[in-house]
Amino acid sequence: MSLDLSAVGYQTEPFFFEYDWKVPVLYALGIGARKDELDYLYEGRGPKVFPTFAVVPAYPALVPLVEKAKADMRQVVHFSQVIRLHGEIPNAGRLKTIARLSGIYDLKRLSQVAFTTETWLDGSDQLLFETEWTLVVRDTGGFGGPRPPKWPAPKAPDATAPGSELTEAIGPEQALLYRLSGDLNPLHADPEFAASVGFPEGPILHGLATYGYIGRAVMKSLRPTQKLRVLGIQFKKPVWPGDSLTTKSALVEPGVLSLSATTNRSDEAVASGWAEVSEG
């Protein structure tokens, strides 16, 4: 199936996402939060909301954009994800999101489809966060279109740069838990479906769950006065439930971290990117 290039620039009507405190808590559990992160799991302490929760209210707005681009979901792989935070995400409320199909790019055998979203607190002009998504669509390239823009991650530092490292075990049921936050793709639950699309080892972990694990690792490395403002991750290889994930961060300039993540399967990166943090 060829993609519909005329869909570039299409913008959705507003999508509304209404939720209570249990929704960000379920998300926190889906990205591996433990009891030592009780502030994100217990309503008696708020709860706080992980910045990467921004992908959850934005996700429903992507479905009509994928359909508008005429992309076959069986051929789609999540390629990269960026969030930009402008304010604290409330632990309950009603959010408004508008999404746009920002580009379709030619990768010869593959194509890349890019989306952007903006989310506000409903009834307010306060922009809470923006997201950028890119999906790779297999067997749809070669149409003579433009190449994608350069990935904006900073250059990886040398081994002497100050940094941190965190390894976490991913539970065998983690994809089944994460999917309850809205991504019900059977690739992450159904072994027969996973095998039919090239994953005979079984369902893989959602890219956005890996994204959340990396975001948590970054936050654990920050000082109490620092806040995560931007997180950009490019997915390179799949992660399976039951793997262990090691996230490394290194300071490349004030307020900017270079990130990479590997699993116990090999030393090759399954994800890489950057984070921007601020004081206060």
Backbone as CSV, one residue per row, in Angstrom:
resi,resn,N_x,N_y,N_z,CA_x,CA_y,CA_z,C_x,C_y,C_z
1,MET,0.845,-1.193,0.000,0.000,0.000,0.000,0.879,1.242,0.000
2,SER,0.582,2.205,-0.859,1.326,3.460,-0.867,0.682,4.442,0.105
3,LEU,1.500,5.318,0.651,1.016,6.317,1.587,0.395,7.489,0.833
4,ASP,-0.475,8.213,1.517,-1.151,9.359,0.913,-0.350,10.618,1.227
5,LEU,0.483,11.047,0.284,1.341,12.205,0.518,0.551,13.497,0.659
6,SER,-0.658,13.526,0.115,-1.475,14.737,0.219,-1.972,14.978,1.639
7,ALA,-1.799,13.979,2.522,-2.273,14.126,3.898,-1.341,14.987,4.754
8,VAL,-0.142,15.259,4.270,0.814,16.065,5.045,0.208,17.449,5.316
9,GLY,0.260,17.863,6.562,-0.334,19.134,6.967,-1.716,18.989,7.579
10,TYR,-2.304,17.794,7.450,-3.643,17.580,8.023,-3.607,17.752,9.542
11,GLN,-4.595,18.449,10.076,-4.690,18.696,11.507,-6.019,18.183,12.032
12,THR,-5.980,17.545,13.180,-7.189,16.979,13.765,-8.029,18.046,14.462
13,GLU,-9.255,17.698,14.708,-10.075,18.447,15.657,-9.546,18.166,17.063
14,PRO,-9.898,18.969,18.047,-9.406,18.703,19.403,-9.854,17.341,19.928
15,PHE,-8.941,16.658,20.605,-9.233,15.429,21.333,-9.195,15.756,22.820
16,PHE,-10.121,15.201,23.580,-10.185,15.476,25.006,-9.887,14.199,25.793
17,PHE,-9.119,14.364,26.833,-8.679,13.238,27.666,-8.977,13.586,29.110
18,GLU,-9.950,12.890,29.684,-10.357,13.145,31.072,-9.922,11.966,31.928
19,TYR,-9.325,12.254,33.075,-8.745,11.170,33.868,-8.703,11.550,35.346
20,ASP,-8.562,10.511,36.198,-8.360,10.741,37.622,-6.962,10.245,37.998
21,TRP,-6.625,10.287,39.283,-5.274,9.976,39.731,-4.847,8.550,39.428
22,LYS,-5.810,7.636,39.260,-5.447,6.241,39.012,-4.769,6.057,37.658
23,VAL,-5.059,6.932,36.700,-4.508,6.788,35.346,-3.001,7.030,35.331
24,PRO,-2.476,8.137,35.892,-1.013,8.275,35.939,-0.337,7.255,36.831
25,VAL,-1.036,6.754,37.848,-0.453,5.699,38.675,-0.319,4.405,37.878
26,LEU,-1.355,4.041,37.117,-1.280,2.862,36.257,-0.147,3.013,35.248
27,TYR,-0.009,4.208,34.691,1.092,4.467,33.762,2.435,4.278,34.470
28,ALA,2.576,4.802,35.675,3.832,4.675,36.419,4.195,3.208,36.629
29,LEU,3.221,2.385,36.969,3.472,0.953,37.119,3.863,0.334,35.781
30,GLY,3.263,0.822,34.696,3.556,0.289,33.369,4.970,0.571,32.911
31,ILE,5.589,1.637,33.443,6.977,1.944,33.071,7.942,1.536,34.178
32,GLY,7.476,0.641,35.057,8.375,-0.006,36.000,8.571,0.648,37.338
33,ALA,7.752,1.649,37.703,7.941,2.333,38.985,7.860,1.344,40.142
34,ARG,8.754,1.535,41.123,8.856,0.658,42.287,8.398,1.392,43.549
35,LYS,8.363,0.640,44.653,7.836,1.221,45.891,8.691,2.374,46.408
36,ASP,9.976,2.451,45.990,10.782,3.591,46.419,10.424,4.854,45.646
37,GLU,9.501,4.741,44.677,8.980,5.894,43.934,7.519,6.126,44.330
38,LEU,7.260,5.999,45.618,5.898,6.038,46.148,5.175,7.336,45.824
39,ASP,5.910,8.426,45.669,5.273,9.706,45.342,4.471,9.615,44.035
40,TYR,4.853,8.699,43.150,4.181,8.532,41.854,3.125,7.429,41.869
41,LEU,2.999,6.742,43.020,2.140,5.559,43.083,1.033,5.661,44.124
42,TYR,1.112,6.653,44.996,0.195,6.720,46.145,-0.495,8.077,46.189
43,GLU,-1.811,8.035,46.172,-2.578,9.280,46.143,-2.382,10.102,47.412
44,GLY,-1.938,9.463,48.507,-1.656,10.190,49.732,-0.476,11.148,49.603
45,ARG,0.285,10.987,48.532,1.419,11.882,48.269,1.232,12.664,46.972
46,GLY,0.009,12.759,46.525,-0.297,13.508,45.302,-1.313,12.805,44.423
47,PRO,-0.930,11.836,43.627,0.438,11.432,43.322,1.092,12.393,42.333
48,LYS,2.433,12.357,42.273,3.142,13.068,41.223,2.934,12.351,39.891
49,VAL,3.242,13.049,38.802,3.063,12.481,37.461,4.405,12.480,36.732
50,PHE,4.791,11.333,36.221,6.026,11.273,35.437,5.878,12.129,34.185
51,PRO,6.904,12.901,33.825,6.809,13.731,32.616,6.479,12.938,31.359
52,THR,6.964,11.697,31.271,6.707,10.895,30.067,5.241,10.470,29.939
53,PHE,4.446,10.721,30.965,2.990,10.495,30.856,2.399,11.333,29.729
54,ALA,3.122,12.340,29.282,2.639,13.202,28.193,2.239,12.407,26.957
55,VAL,2.825,11.223,26.745,2.472,10.446,25.554,1.073,9.857,25.654
56,VAL,0.536,9.706,26.867,-0.743,9.014,27.043,-1.925,9.835,26.535
57,PRO,-2.133,11.078,26.974,-3.254,11.852,26.428,-3.077,12.211,24.964
58,ALA,-1.835,12.199,24.461,-1.607,12.523,23.049,-1.867,11.333,22.136
59,TYR,-1.757,10.125,22.682,-1.810,8.927,21.843,-3.110,8.780,21.040
60,PRO,-4.304,8.990,21.624,-5.528,8.803,20.844,-5.622,9.685,19.605
61,ALA,-4.965,10.832,19.621,-5.028,11.741,18.477,-4.234,11.223,17.285
62,LEU,-3.358,10.222,17.511,-2.535,9.716,16.416,-3.287,8.761,15.501
63,VAL,-4.273,8.076,16.040,-4.972,7.054,15.257,-5.553,7.622,13.962
64,PRO,-6.296,8.738,14.001,-6.815,9.275,12.738,-5.715,9.753,11.794
65,LEU,-4.555,10.148,12.333,-3.468,10.583,11.470,-2.830,9.397,10.745
66,VAL,-2.681,8.278,11.438,-2.175,7.066,10.791,-3.129,6.636,9.686
67,GLU,-4.419,6.696,9.976,-5.422,6.337,8.965,-5.385,7.318,7.799
68,LYS,-5.227,8.607,8.105,-5.190,9.630,7.054,-3.998,9.414,6.120
69,ALA,-2.871,8.975,6.686,-1.679,8.713,5.873,-1.796,7.412,5.100
70,LYS,-2.842,6.616,5.404,-3.050,5.306,4.783,-1.888,4.349,5.080
71,ALA,-1.429,4.387,6.329,-0.376,3.476,6.780,-1.010,2.217,7.366
72,ASP,-0.516,1.065,6.967,-0.980,-0.222,7.481,-0.323,-0.467,8.835
73,MET,-1.115,-0.559,9.899,-0.564,-0.719,11.237,0.286,-1.977,11.376
74,ARG,0.045,-2.988,10.559,0.859,-4.198,10.621,2.282,-3.927,10.118
75,GLN,2.464,-2.844,9.390,3.768,-2.513,8.819,4.478,-1.388,9.579
76,VAL,3.862,-0.927,10.662,4.360,0.259,11.362,5.269,-0.134,12.528
77,VAL,6.397,0.564,12.658,7.308,0.426,13.788,7.586,1.820,14.344
78,HIS,7.507,1.961,15.660,7.783,3.253,16.296,9.279,3.540,16.189
79,PHE,9.639,4.681,15.617,11.037,5.001,15.344,11.627,5.985,16.350
80,SER,10.895,7.039,16.693,11.440,7.995,17.661,10.313,8.726,18.367
81,GLN,10.658,9.298,19.533,9.679,9.995,20.359,10.357,11.148,21.074
82,VAL,9.686,12.310,21.068,10.175,13.486,21.788,9.010,14.085,22.569
83,ILE,9.258,14.495,23.803,8.302,15.318,24.543,9.009,16.603,24.964
84,ARG,8.232,17.696,25.004,8.728,18.986,25.483,7.724,19.508,26.509
85,LEU,8.166,19.606,27.743,7.296,20.009,28.847,7.348,21.508,29.058
86,HIS,6.170,22.117,29.202,6.084,23.554,29.480,5.487,23.837,30.861
87,GLY,4.959,22.811,31.501,4.361,22.986,32.813,4.172,21.631,33.468
88,GLU,3.766,21.635,34.718,3.508,20.389,35.440,2.240,19.730,34.906
89,ILE,2.286,18.426,34.690,1.101,17.688,34.258,0.253,17.384,35.480
90,PRO,-1.017,17.798,35.515,-1.849,17.533,36.690,-2.132,16.039,36.846
91,ASN,-2.376,15.603,38.087,-2.641,14.175,38.310,-4.100,13.808,38.077
92,ALA,-4.913,14.773,37.701,-6.309,14.527,37.330,-6.788,15.765,36.579
93,GLY,-7.753,15.568,35.700,-8.281,16.723,34.981,-8.763,16.362,33.593
94,ARG,-8.883,17.368,32.751,-9.337,17.210,31.376,-8.373,17.990,30.485
95,LEU,-7.747,17.285,29.557,-6.755,17.880,28.673,-7.274,17.918,27.240
96,LYS,-6.802,18.901,26.494,-7.192,19.058,25.085,-5.952,18.939,24.216
97,THR,-6.025,18.077,23.200,-4.884,17.846,22.313,-5.289,18.054,20.857
98,ILE,-4.428,18.726,20.119,-4.563,18.851,18.665,-3.310,18.259,18.038
99,ALA,-3.494,17.424,17.018,-2.373,16.730,16.380,-2.301,17.094,14.905
100,ARG,-1.091,16.984,14.360,-0.853,17.337,12.965,0.062,16.307,12.315
101,LEU,-0.254,15.937,11.092,0.629,15.074,10.309,1.670,15.989,9.666
102,SER,2.879,15.966,10.205,3.863,16.990,9.839,4.771,16.592,8.682
103,GLY,4.833,15.302,8.339,5.700,14.933,7.219,5.630,13.465,6.863
104,ILE,5.888,13.158,5.588,6.074,11.790,5.108,7.377,11.794,4.316
105,TYR,8.323,10.945,4.731,9.674,10.994,4.189,10.055,9.653,3.554
106,ASP,10.915,9.721,2.550,11.310,8.552,1.774,12.639,7.988,2.291
107,LEU,12.632,6.709,2.668,13.838,6.024,3.120,14.189,4.865,2.173
108,LYS,13.831,5.013,0.918,14.065,4.005,-0.131,13.154,2.795,0.053
109,ARG,13.548,1.807,0.866,12.676,0.639,1.071,11.566,0.945,2.076
110,LEU,11.823,1.887,2.925,10.883,2.247,3.989,10.434,3.686,3.796
111,SER,9.433,4.065,4.568,9.071,5.475,4.658,8.948,5.846,6.131
112,GLN,8.966,7.133,6.390,8.836,7.628,7.750,7.690,8.633,7.791
113,VAL,6.805,8.457,8.762,5.667,9.348,8.935,5.845,10.078,10.265
114,ALA,5.708,11.399,10.244,5.961,12.217,11.429,4.688,12.946,11.854
115,PHE,4.473,13.007,13.166,3.316,13.672,13.753,3.780,14.609,14.863
116,THR,3.036,15.664,15.098,3.273,16.532,16.248,1.948,16.755,16.966
117,THR,2.020,16.967,18.273,0.819,17.290,19.040,1.113,18.428,20.005
118,GLU,0.047,19.136,20.367,0.103,20.141,21.423,-1.055,19.866,22.367
119,THR,-0.781,19.942,23.682,-1.798,19.621,24.679,-1.903,20.756,25.695
120,TRP,-3.143,21.167,25.934,-3.465,22.226,26.902,-4.358,21.669,28.002
121,LEU,-4.371,22.339,29.123,-5.394,22.123,30.133,-6.693,22.666,29.562
122,ASP,-7.723,21.845,29.495,-8.971,22.277,28.866,-9.532,23.506,29.583
123,GLY,-9.979,24.461,28.784,-10.511,25.693,29.332,-9.463,26.724,29.674
124,SER,-8.197,26.434,29.326,-7.100,27.337,29.638,-6.247,27.513,28.387
125,ASP,-5.484,28.609,28.332,-4.541,28.799,27.238,-3.140,28.342,27.639
126,GLN,-3.056,27.579,28.735,-1.771,27.083,29.224,-1.348,25.847,28.437
127,LEU,-0.310,25.987,27.614,0.247,24.849,26.886,1.071,24.019,27.862
128,LEU,0.662,22.756,28.065,1.347,21.897,29.023,2.544,21.185,28.410
129,PHE,2.353,20.642,27.206,3.454,19.917,26.583,3.201,19.740,25.088
130,GLU,4.301,19.458,24.390,4.267,19.116,22.972,4.910,17.739,22.805
131,THR,4.482,17.001,21.797,5.117,15.723,21.494,5.424,15.646,20.008
132,GLU,6.452,14.876,19.680,6.816,14.596,18.295,6.991,13.089,18.162
133,TRP,6.349,12.515,17.168,6.373,11.067,16.952,6.826,10.785,15.526
134,THR,7.667,9.771,15.336,7.932,9.293,13.988,7.742,7.783,13.961
135,LEU,7.079,7.328,12.915,6.838,5.906,12.681,7.501,5.517,11.371
136,VAL,8.114,4.346,11.345,8.626,3.775,10.107,7.571,2.818,9.564
137,VAL,7.280,2.949,8.268,6.307,2.066,7.619,7.062,1.215,6.602
138,ARG,7.073,-0.079,6.828,7.833,-0.984,5.972,7.202,-1.115,4.580
139,ASP,8.065,-1.342,3.584,7.642,-1.633,2.198,6.826,-0.510,1.571
140,THR,7.118,0.738,1.919,6.363,1.856,1.338,7.278,2.949,0.788
141,GLY,8.593,2.719,0.776,9.525,3.743,0.312,9.711,3.726,-1.196
142,GLY,10.666,4.532,-1.638,10.987,4.582,-3.051,10.058,5.421,-3.895
143,PHE,9.386,6.392,-3.287,8.428,7.213,-4.040,9.021,8.562,-4.450
144,GLY,10.334,8.742,-4.186,10.986,9.964,-4.619,10.740,11.162,-3.730
145,GLY,10.308,10.923,-2.510,10.015,12.023,-1.595,11.247,12.518,-0.861
146,PRO,11.087,13.532,-0.013,12.221,14.100,0.721,12.750,13.144,1.779
147,ARG,14.002,13.332,2.150,14.585,12.606,3.266,14.138,13.265,4.576
148,PRO,14.118,12.511,5.663,13.702,13.112,6.938,14.721,14.114,7.446
149,PRO,14.288,15.052,8.289,15.238,16.003,8.884,16.227,15.278,9.783
150,LYS,17.375,15.904,9.999,18.424,15.307,10.822,17.955,15.173,12.264
151,TRP,18.236,14.019,12.864,17.903,13.780,14.268,18.710,14.740,15.140
152,PRO,18.059,15.488,16.054,18.747,16.582,16.748,19.519,16.186,17.997
153,ALA,19.723,14.903,18.259,20.429,14.492,19.477,21.862,14.995,19.462
154,PRO,22.401,15.392,20.623,23.786,15.857,20.677,24.759,14.707,20.453
155,LYS,25.959,15.046,20.070,26.995,14.049,19.850,27.345,13.361,21.162
156,ALA,27.533,12.035,21.111,27.862,11.288,22.319,29.202,11.758,22.879
157,PRO,29.311,11.867,24.208,30.551,12.361,24.811,31.606,11.259,24.892
158,ASP,32.817,11.637,25.271,33.847,10.620,25.488,33.638,9.961,26.849
159,ALA,34.423,8.941,27.095,34.212,8.115,28.287,34.480,8.855,29.591
160,THR,35.142,10.003,29.538,35.469,10.731,30.771,34.359,11.689,31.209
161,ALA,33.320,11.857,30.394,32.245,12.790,30.743,31.498,12.291,31.977
162,PRO,31.111,13.208,32.887,30.357,12.779,34.075,29.000,12.226,33.669
163,GLY,28.581,11.158,34.347,27.300,10.554,33.983,26.816,9.578,35.033
164,SER,25.792,8.809,34.669,25.212,7.836,35.583,24.780,6.613,34.791
165,GLU,24.496,5.535,35.519,24.084,4.280,34.889,23.078,3.594,35.796
166,LEU,21.996,3.062,35.208,20.976,2.345,35.974,20.534,1.127,35.187
167,THR,20.539,-0.042,35.838,20.041,-1.287,35.231,18.791,-1.736,35.966
168,GLU,17.741,-2.044,35.206,16.490,-2.514,35.800,15.994,-3.754,35.072
169,ALA,15.449,-4.683,35.832,14.812,-5.858,35.244,13.398,-5.485,34.805
170,ILE,13.028,-5.924,33.609,11.687,-5.684,33.079,10.860,-6.942,33.299
171,GLY,9.745,-6.817,33.977,8.934,-7.977,34.302,8.393,-8.675,33.068
172,PRO,8.185,-9.986,33.120,7.673,-10.721,31.963,6.264,-10.295,31.558
173,GLU,5.523,-9.675,32.472,4.170,-9.213,32.155,4.118,-7.710,31.879
174,GLN,5.274,-7.075,31.719,5.303,-5.611,31.653,4.534,-5.056,30.458
175,ALA,4.624,-5.704,29.290,3.888,-5.204,28.120,2.390,-5.327,28.326
176,LEU,1.960,-6.396,29.006,0.527,-6.567,29.281,0.033,-5.490,30.240
177,LEU,0.903,-5.032,31.121,0.539,-3.955,32.039,0.570,-2.610,31.332
178,TYR,1.626,-2.341,30.565,1.732,-1.040,29.915,0.600,-0.804,28.924
179,ARG,0.128,-1.845,28.239,-0.890,-1.644,27.210,-2.183,-1.068,27.789
180,LEU,-2.387,-1.203,29.097,-3.588,-0.663,29.733,-3.577,0.862,29.768
181,SER,-2.445,1.475,29.407,-2.391,2.934,29.298,-2.810,3.429,27.920
182,GLY,-3.238,2.504,27.032,-3.863,2.966,25.794,-3.381,2.368,24.503
183,ASP,-2.169,1.773,24.470,-1.664,1.191,23.223,-1.997,-0.295,23.209
184,LEU,-3.097,-0.650,22.525,-3.604,-2.022,22.538,-3.149,-2.839,21.334
185,ASN,-2.091,-2.414,20.657,-1.551,-3.161,19.524,-1.274,-4.606,19.951
186,PRO,-1.830,-5.593,19.236,-1.619,-7.000,19.631,-0.168,-7.443,19.541
187,LEU,0.688,-6.674,18.880,2.108,-6.991,18.819,2.705,-7.124,20.215
188,HIS,2.087,-6.478,21.199,2.632,-6.456,22.553,1.908,-7.427,23.495
189,ALA,1.013,-8.259,22.926,0.257,-9.175,23.776,0.075,-10.566,23.171
190,ASP,-0.071,-10.665,21.862,-0.485,-11.897,21.190,0.715,-12.580,20.532
191,PRO,1.157,-13.737,21.042,2.326,-14.411,20.450,2.141,-14.769,18.983
192,GLU,0.946,-15.186,18.587,0.720,-15.542,17.188,0.824,-14.317,16.287
193,PHE,0.259,-13.210,16.729,0.353,-11.979,15.945,1.806,-11.532,15.854
194,ALA,2.530,-11.565,16.976,3.923,-11.144,16.970,4.731,-11.977,15.976
195,ALA,4.511,-13.285,15.967,5.230,-14.155,15.033,4.886,-13.818,13.591
196,SER,3.623,-13.465,13.335,3.180,-13.190,11.961,3.796,-11.920,11.387
197,VAL,4.297,-11.024,12.254,4.904,-9.778,11.764,6.408,-9.739,12.029
198,GLY,6.992,-10.926,12.254,8.450,-11.007,12.302,9.086,-11.108,13.654
199,PHE,8.306,-11.426,14.698,8.870,-11.556,16.038,8.528,-12.929,16.616
200,PRO,9.207,-13.993,16.133,8.885,-15.349,16.594,9.178,-15.570,18.078
201,GLU,10.023,-14.712,18.684,10.312,-14.849,20.112,9.138,-14.442,20.977
202,GLY,8.164,-13.764,20.390,6.991,-13.372,21.152,6.794,-11.876,21.193
203,PRO,5.738,-11.420,21.854,5.415,-9.994,21.919,6.570,-9.174,22.481
204,ILE,6.802,-8.029,21.863,7.862,-7.128,22.314,7.285,-6.061,23.239
205,LEU,8.169,-5.427,23.983,7.754,-4.316,24.838,7.441,-3.102,23.970
206,HIS,6.434,-2.346,24.341,6.132,-1.106,23.647,7.363,-0.188,23.640
207,GLY,7.607,0.453,22.508,8.666,1.452,22.477,8.439,2.523,23.528
208,LEU,7.177,2.900,23.739,6.884,3.942,24.717,7.082,3.469,26.152
209,ALA,7.022,2.157,26.382,7.374,1.650,27.712,8.883,1.765,27.919
210,THR,9.665,1.390,26.903,11.111,1.591,26.967,11.416,3.069,27.198
211,TYR,10.703,3.923,26.496,10.845,5.377,26.643,10.609,5.793,28.098
212,GLY,9.577,5.248,28.704,9.278,5.569,30.092,10.348,5.078,31.049
213,TYR,10.875,3.874,30.810,11.973,3.368,31.641,13.183,4.299,31.557
214,ILE,13.515,4.744,30.344,14.651,5.649,30.181,14.378,6.978,30.884
215,GLY,13.158,7.493,30.754,12.795,8.729,31.433,12.926,8.614,32.939
216,ARG,12.498,7.477,33.500,12.637,7.263,34.950,14.104,7.229,35.348
217,ALA,14.923,6.562,34.526,16.358,6.494,34.839,16.974,7.886,34.854
218,VAL,16.574,8.725,33.901,17.083,10.095,33.875,16.674,10.833,35.149
219,MET,15.414,10.694,35.526,14.934,11.422,36.706,15.649,10.964,37.974
220,LYS,15.988,9.681,38.057,16.717,9.190,39.225,18.116,9.789,39.301
221,SER,18.650,10.212,38.153,20.000,10.778,38.134,20.025,12.273,38.454
222,LEU,18.857,12.917,38.509,18.814,14.364,38.696,18.857,14.751,40.166
223,ARG,19.287,15.967,40.422,19.198,16.528,41.765,17.742,16.893,42.064
224,PRO,17.366,16.987,43.334,15.977,17.321,43.687,15.500,18.635,43.087
225,THR,16.410,19.566,42.839,16.024,20.875,42.298,15.876,20.875,40.783
226,GLN,16.254,19.787,40.117,16.219,19.737,38.658,14.938,19.092,38.152
227,LYS,14.508,19.516,36.958,13.316,18.955,36.332,13.615,18.583,34.889
228,LEU,13.025,17.476,34.465,13.149,17.049,33.077,12.230,17.905,32.213
229,ARG,12.790,18.508,31.163,12.026,19.388,30.279,11.838,18.809,28.884
230,VAL,12.870,18.115,28.369,12.811,17.531,27.031,13.410,16.133,27.100
231,LEU,12.751,15.182,26.440,13.297,13.832,26.315,13.077,13.362,24.888
232,GLY,14.177,13.107,24.187,14.103,12.626,22.813,14.819,11.294,22.693
233,ILE,14.112,10.268,22.221,14.668,8.918,22.132,14.409,8.349,20.747
234,GLN,15.446,7.743,20.171,15.321,7.021,18.913,15.451,5.531,19.227
235,PHE,14.469,4.745,18.771,14.445,3.315,19.045,15.232,2.581,17.957
236,LYS,16.146,1.701,18.362,17.022,1.019,17.420,16.736,-0.475,17.322
237,LYS,16.457,-1.123,18.436,16.176,-2.546,18.474,15.055,-2.806,19.469
238,PRO,14.308,-3.893,19.291,13.226,-4.171,20.239,13.743,-4.631,21.595
239,VAL,12.938,-4.409,22.595,13.161,-4.910,23.948,12.037,-5.890,24.240
240,TRP,12.363,-7.014,24.906,11.342,-7.990,25.254,11.072,-7.976,26.748
241,PRO,9.822,-8.189,27.142,9.554,-8.412,28.560,10.451,-9.533,29.084
242,GLY,11.007,-9.322,30.264,11.955,-10.277,30.831,13.403,-9.863,30.641
243,ASP,13.667,-8.920,29.732,15.019,-8.394,29.558,15.395,-7.521,30.751
244,SER,16.681,-7.211,30.857,17.115,-6.124,31.743,17.562,-4.969,30.860
245,LEU,17.271,-3.761,31.294,17.560,-2.559,30.512,18.534,-1.682,31.290
246,THR,19.648,-1.339,30.651,20.646,-0.462,31.266,20.633,0.878,30.547
247,THR,20.346,1.937,31.291,20.331,3.299,30.745,21.557,4.045,31.240
248,LYS,22.292,4.629,30.302,23.461,5.439,30.641,23.213,6.875,30.208
249,SER,23.597,7.807,31.050,23.497,9.225,30.705,24.843,9.884,30.953
250,ALA,25.136,10.892,30.145,26.382,11.632,30.310,26.128,13.099,29.988
251,LEU,26.714,13.969,30.772,26.548,15.407,30.589,27.395,15.875,29.410
252,VAL,26.744,16.485,28.409,27.485,16.972,27.240,27.620,18.489,27.228
253,GLU,26.735,19.172,27.914,26.814,20.615,28.124,25.854,20.939,29.253
254,PRO,25.926,22.127,29.846,25.044,22.432,30.971,23.572,22.196,30.627
255,GLY,22.926,21.352,31.417,21.511,21.093,31.230,21.171,20.118,30.130
256,VAL,22.171,19.502,29.472,21.909,18.570,28.372,22.636,17.254,28.622
257,LEU,21.889,16.150,28.548,22.438,14.815,28.752,22.339,14.012,27.465
258,SER,23.387,13.264,27.156,23.342,12.280,26.087,22.929,10.944,26.704
259,LEU,22.055,10.199,26.030,21.485,8.974,26.595,21.688,7.785,25.667
260,SER,21.881,6.620,26.266,21.860,5.368,25.509,21.324,4.276,26.404
261,ALA,20.723,3.248,25.794,20.175,2.138,26.558,20.495,0.835,25.843
262,THR,20.880,-0.177,26.617,21.167,-1.505,26.095,20.423,-2.536,26.931
263,THR,20.341,-3.757,26.418,19.759,-4.855,27.192,20.812,-5.928,27.427
264,ASN,20.432,-6.927,28.204,21.318,-8.048,28.484,21.589,-8.903,27.247
265,ARG,20.862,-8.674,26.163,21.041,-9.484,24.954,22.332,-9.149,24.216
266,SER,22.758,-7.877,24.269,23.996,-7.473,23.602,24.392,-6.098,24.088
267,ASP,25.585,-5.656,23.650,26.064,-4.317,24.007,25.598,-3.267,23.015
268,GLU,24.851,-3.671,21.980,24.366,-2.720,20.990,23.181,-1.956,21.552
269,ALA,23.147,-0.668,21.254,22.086,0.182,21.795,20.719,-0.227,21.259
270,VAL,19.743,-0.302,22.143,18.358,-0.484,21.714,17.674,0.866,21.583
271,ALA,18.280,1.896,22.183,17.711,3.243,22.117,18.810,4.242,22.445
272,SER,18.691,5.454,21.885,19.636,6.520,22.210,18.926,7.853,22.036
273,GLY,19.500,8.890,22.613,18.853,10.196,22.499,19.450,11.202,23.447
274,TRP,18.608,12.098,23.929,19.094,13.168,24.800,17.984,13.623,25.731
275,ALA,18.383,14.321,26.778,17.447,14.956,27.713,17.931,16.352,28.002
276,GLU,16.974,17.257,28.230,17.289,18.607,28.675,16.620,18.815,30.024
277,VAL,17.365,19.373,30.953,16.855,19.563,32.300,17.058,21.023,32.697
278,SER,16.263,21.463,33.674,16.387,22.835,34.160,16.321,22.837,35.676
279,GLU,16.739,23.921,36.260,16.654,24.097,37.705,15.301,24.693,38.065
280,GLY,14.694,24.164,39.121,13.450,24.727,39.605,12.238,24.325,38.839
